[in-house]
Amino acid sequence: MITRGDIVLLGISSGVIGGMTGGVLLGVGLDFVGNGVNIGWVLLTIGAPFSGLIGWIMARRLAKRTGVT
């Protein structure tokens, strides 16, 4: 059974990990764009969806571990 602690841990960990990876992608992308490298726009574009993907993967693992799916 899923407990409140599991949900809180999932929310905190996915938020921190997703925010860090998305922030790194955005920071590197902005640096590249500022220096005239066009690949920076790709990094800026995938920054937010990639950080959300990490949370989705973590939620699926929690659901699989508890037998929901």
N, C-alpha and C positions, 0 to 999 in steps of 0.2 A: 504494500500500500504506500502511496506517496504521502509523505509527511510535509508539514510546513517547512521544516528545516531543509528538505530536498528542494523545494520550490525557491526558498530564499537563497540557498547556495547556488542554484542554477541562475537565478536573476543576477546575483552579484558577480559570479564568475563570467557569465556571458557578457555582461555589461562592461566589465573591466577588460577582458580579452578583446572583445569586439571594438571597444573604444580605442585601445592601444593600437591594434592593427589598422583600423580605419584612419586613426590619426597619423600613423607612420606613412601610410599610402598618400594621404592628403599632403603631408609635409614634404615628402620627397617629390610628389607631383608638382607642388607649387614651386619648389626649388628648380626643378627641370624647366617648367614653363618660364620662370624668371630668367633662366639662362638661355632660353631660345631652343630647347630640345623638345620636339613635338611629342615624344612618348609620354611626357608629363601630363598631357590631357587625358591619356588612357588611364593613368594612375588616379587622376582626379575623378574620373568617371566611375571606376570600379571600387573606390574607397568605401562608400556607404553600403552598397549591396554586399560587399565582402564581409563587412563587420556584422551585418544581419545574418549572413550565412553561418557564421560561427555559432551564434546563439541558436539557430535552428538545428544544427547538427548536435549541439549539446542537449537540446530538448528531446531529440529523437533517441539519443543514447539513454537518457533518464527514463523515457517511456518504455524502451525495449527492456531495460533492466528490471523495471517493475511489472512487466507483463501486460502493459496496456495495449500494445499493438501486436 
